[in-house]
Amino acid sequence: MDSFDLFEPTGATLRLGNDAVVLREFALGRVGELFPAIVAVEAASPLRRMVTPGGLTMSVASTNCGMLGWVSDQRGYRYTSVDPETRKPWPAMPDVFASLATLAAAEAGFPGFEPDACLINHYAPGARMSLHQDKNERDFGAPIVSVSLGLSATFLFGGHERTDRAARVSLHHGDVVVWGGADRLRYHGIMPLKSAQHPLTGTERINLTFRMAG
């Protein structure tokens, strides 16, 4: 696997493909607004560990905000307008979430991105996300915007086939990954999170993933 240098300049842009970039520290200036917004969303729609269609419990704890929320259970992967646990609409997407996603997408070359779904994932040590494609959306014209908060993680960014070699990319607090266009359906994932301590999130990594789902 290819690995990207851990000592890139702060604030740099790392290109992963023709239409895929890492915007180093892009979210740092909004951290003070992001964390209270995350707490408010999770108070309305609590975190839960979803079950895959095959019956396995995911290692990450998740919730959603926005017009649509991504869910998984034994009926399959899909988007819903209602939280199946609370039986209420998902919490509205906080303005700070939507504006950050729109700005990051524009910086990466995708102007006009207006997400209608944000998946919030909490990773504890050992939690991981296996290689997968984001393909439950109605069309693939809009990019994916992924914000990393808290503990560092190793992001896997592969090709259009699951067996393609995946690059290993270190993601740190405040980094934002954006991919779309020709790279929109590339396989990606997160390696098992290593034990560490972060001053804001303790032993956790929090990820916000923005999509245009509907």
URZITA-V430156 format. One record per backbone hydrogen bond with DSSP energy under -1.0 kcal/mol. NH is the residue of the N-H (numbers start at 1). CO is the residue of the C=O. E is the energy in kcal/mol with one decimal. If there is no record, write none. Layout:
BEGIN
nh=[NH	NH]
co=[CO	CO]
e=[E	E]
END
This chain:
BEGIN
nh=[4	12	14	16	17	20	21	22	23	24	26	27	28	30	31	33	34	35	37	38	39	40	41	42	43	44	45	48	51	52	55	58	61	62	63	65	66	68	69	71	73	76	78	80	83	87	90	98	99	100	101	102	103	104	105	106	107	108	109	110	116	117	118	119	120	121	122	123	126	127	129	132	135	138	144	145	146	147	148	149	151	153	155	156	157	158	164	167	168	169	171	174	175	176	177	178	179	180	183	184	186	187	188	189	190	191	193	198	202	204	205	206	207	208	209	210	211]
co=[168	9	22	20	20	17	178	14	176	12	23	174	25	27	28	30	30	31	33	34	35	36	37	38	39	40	41	62	72	56	52	50	122	48	120	118	91	116	80	78	76	73	71	69	88	83	81	94	95	96	97	98	99	100	101	102	103	104	106	105	211	211	65	209	63	207	61	205	193	124	190	188	133	213	179	210	177	208	175	206	204	171	169	189	167	187	161	157	2	155	153	148	172	23	146	21	144	19	180	181	183	159	132	156	129	154	127	202	198	201	123	149	121	147	119	145	117]
e=[-1.9	-1.6	-2.6	-2.7	-1.6	-1.1	-2.6	-2.9	-3.8	-2.5	-1.5	-2.9	-1.3	-1.9	-1.4	-1.1	-2.4	-2.0	-1.3	-2.4	-2.2	-2.1	-2.2	-2.5	-1.5	-1.3	-2.7	-1.7	-1.1	-3.3	-2.4	-3.1	-2.0	-3.3	-1.7	-1.8	-3.1	-2.0	-2.6	-3.1	-1.1	-2.0	-2.1	-2.4	-3.1	-2.7	-1.2	-2.0	-2.8	-1.6	-2.4	-2.4	-2.4	-2.6	-2.3	-2.2	-2.4	-1.6	-1.4	-3.0	-1.7	-1.5	-2.1	-2.5	-3.1	-2.6	-3.0	-3.2	-2.6	-2.6	-2.4	-2.0	-1.0	-1.7	-2.9	-1.9	-3.0	-3.1	-2.8	-2.5	-2.1	-2.2	-3.4	-3.0	-2.3	-3.3	-1.9	-2.6	-3.8	-2.8	-3.3	-2.9	-2.5	-1.8	-2.9	-2.7	-1.9	-2.0	-2.4	-1.4	-1.8	-3.2	-2.0	-1.9	-2.2	-2.5	-2.4	-2.5	-2.1	-1.3	-2.1	-2.9	-2.7	-2.1	-2.5	-3.4	-2.2]
END
